[in-house]
Amino acid sequence: MELAGNRRRGAAPGACSSPQLLAALSAREREVLIEVAGGWSNPEIGERLYISAATAKAHVSSLLTKLGAHGRAQLVMIAYETGLLTPAEPVRSRR
């Protein structure tokens, strides 16, 4: 399912993001997306979710593909634009 093609050329990344994008994700991928939005590295995500760093990396790669994102920064944007996270909702702090 190619979601990136749904965006208008020149539109901001995630401009067509909606909660329906999240329907393509597993529950674990949603958890990983929240952790990515918190700024955590793959090894840190692995520790936090009790999975290996390699598994965390595989989930991030899957998220990039499924959501048509070009990098982790776009994943963060998508997490907020789809309503998975809200600006008023603090992301679990790194400190």
C-alpha distance (Angstrom), angle and dihedral (degrees) to the residues before:
residue distance angle dihedral
M1 . . .
E2 3.80 . .
L3 3.77 108.7 .
A4 3.78 97.5 167.5
G5 3.80 89.0 69.4
N6 3.79 88.8 63.7
R7 3.79 91.1 68.2
R8 3.76 122.5 93.1
R9 3.78 114.1 -111.5
G10 3.77 108.2 -98.2
A11 3.81 92.9 15.0
A12 3.75 118.6 133.0
P13 3.81 113.7 -91.2
G14 3.77 109.5 -87.7
A15 3.81 91.4 16.7
C16 3.80 89.5 137.7
S17 3.79 93.8 41.8
S18 3.75 115.8 137.6
P19 3.79 135.9 160.1
Q20 3.83 88.1 -94.2
L21 3.81 88.5 72.5
L22 3.79 88.0 67.6
A23 3.81 91.7 57.4
A24 3.81 88.9 75.9
L25 3.82 90.8 58.3
S26 3.78 129.3 87.1
A27 3.79 119.3 -126.6
R28 3.82 89.2 -105.2
E29 3.82 91.7 51.3
R30 3.82 88.9 53.2
E31 3.80 89.3 51.9
V32 3.80 90.4 50.2
L33 3.81 90.9 47.6
I34 3.81 89.7 55.4
E35 3.80 90.1 50.7
V36 3.81 91.8 48.3
A37 3.80 88.2 51.8
G38 3.80 87.2 53.8
G39 3.79 89.8 60.2
W40 3.79 96.3 -111.3
S41 3.83 121.8 153.4
N42 3.80 121.7 -127.2
P43 3.84 93.1 -99.0
E44 3.81 90.2 48.2
I45 3.81 91.5 48.2
G46 3.79 88.2 50.3
E47 3.79 91.8 53.3
R48 3.79 93.2 45.7
L49 3.82 94.4 48.6
Y50 3.82 96.9 35.4
I51 3.80 94.1 -116.3
S52 3.80 130.8 116.0
A53 3.79 121.3 -90.6
A54 3.82 87.7 -115.9
T55 3.81 91.0 55.5
A56 3.80 90.4 48.0
K57 3.81 88.9 50.9
A58 3.83 90.4 50.2
H59 3.81 90.5 51.8
V60 3.82 91.4 49.2
S61 3.81 90.1 49.9
S62 3.80 89.8 49.7
L63 3.81 90.3 50.2
L64 3.79 91.6 50.9
T65 3.81 90.7 51.2
K66 3.80 98.4 42.4
L67 3.80 94.1 45.4
G68 3.80 96.4 39.8
A69 3.80 91.1 -124.5
H70 3.79 123.0 155.6
G71 3.79 96.8 -150.8
R72 3.75 148.3 -10.7
A73 3.82 92.3 -79.6
Q74 3.80 90.0 61.3
L75 3.81 89.5 49.0
V76 3.81 88.3 56.3
M77 3.81 90.4 50.7
I78 3.80 91.0 49.4
A79 3.82 91.7 49.5
Y80 3.80 89.3 57.9
E81 3.81 98.2 36.7
T82 3.80 92.7 52.4
G83 3.78 92.2 49.3
L84 3.81 94.6 -114.3
L85 3.81 85.0 125.5
T86 3.77 128.3 17.5
P87 3.81 126.4 -150.4
A88 3.80 90.4 -118.7
E89 3.82 90.2 53.8
P90 3.80 110.3 84.8
V91 3.77 115.4 -132.7
R92 3.79 112.7 -131.6
S93 3.78 103.4 -82.6
R94 3.76 123.4 -117.3
R95 3.82 89.6 -140.3
